[in-house]
């Protein structure tokens, strides 16, 4: 996360949404992202995020990210594992009760065990 301080929401009907960048893939090329007539070998780095949606009463995590072991098998570099980053930002992974998983790719759904008290929500098609 790029902010150095977090202003906690004090109202139960107002949510704050925070994005946490936990990894990057600097050697990715445009071809990995798009199939078009431009220069496919040109670098196009990608960052990896998890999201917190919270208010005074509730904290929801969107996606759980990947861990160091998974990153290594895919030649990715993790700056910090998502659960550790969230803890450092004041969000205790053990206290997160709701996780929304956008889809079951390794970089979105790789650290479920880091959130032992969470209920996980995912679309039926996955």
N, C-alpha and C positions, 0 to 999 in steps of 0.2 A: 504494500500500500504506500502511496506516495505522501500522504499527509503525515505530519509528525504528531498531531494531536487529534483526538476524536471527541466531538461534542455529542454526548449521548442525548437521544430524543427523550423528552420528559412526558410527552403525551401518549396515551395508549391508542389514540386514533391516527397518529402520525408516524410513519415509518421512514427510516433513513436507509438508503441502499449504499453499500460500500463494496468496491471491487478490490481484490487482493491479488496482485501479480506475484506468483510464486516460482515461475520458471520461464525459460526462453529457449528457443531453438534458432540460433543465429545462422546456421548453415542451410536453412531451408531455401529452396528456389521457387521462382514464380510457377514453374511447371507443377510443383507439388500442390499449388493452390488453384491454378486456373489452366484450362486447356484453350489457348487462343494463339493467334499468329505472332505474338510479341516474343521477346527474348526469354525463353524458358529457363535459361541457365543463370539469369540475373538473380542475385540473392534477394530473398524476401523473408526476413526473420519473422518469427511468430512468438508471441508471449502467451502464457497460460494463466488463467484467472479462476478463482472461486469468488463467490459473492455472499455477502451477509445482508439480510433484510431484517431490520430490528426496530423495536420501539421500547418503551419503558417496561413492557410486560412480556415480550416475546422476541426470540431470536430464531431466524430461519436461515439455514445455509443452502445455497444453490451450488450444487456440484461439490465433489470432495477432492478432486485433483488426483495426482499420482505421487508415489513415493520414490525415494532414491533408487531402489532396486528396479522398478519399472522404467524409470528414466534411463538408467544405465543400459538396459536391454534395447532401448530404442535410440541410443546415442543422443539423449537429451541432457541438459544440465538443469538441475533444480537449485535455485537460490536458497530455498528453505521449504521444508515440507509444510503443506497447508495447515495442518492442525497446530504445528508449532508457531506458525506465523499468526494464526488467529489467537492463540493463547497470549502471545506477546502483545497483541493489540487489545487484550482485555476480554476476549471471548473464549471462555473455558470450553474445550471440545466435549468434555463430559457433561456439560450443562445444556448443550444444544440438543433439543428434543425433536426438531423437525428438519429434515433434509429433503430438498427437491433435487432429483437427478434429471438433468435435461435429456441425456441419452447415455447409453452404456459404452462409450469409447473409453479407452484406458486413461485419458487425461481428464475425464469428467467423473469417473466412477471407480477410482482406484484405491481409495483409503477408507472404506466403510468402517473398518475396525477401529479407526481413530475416534469414532463418534459412538461410543458404546451404549448410550441411552437414547439414541435418535430413532425416530420412526422415519422410514424412507418412502418417498413418493416418486413413482415413475409411471410413465404412460404404459398402458397395457401392451401396446405393440412391441415394446422392448422385451 
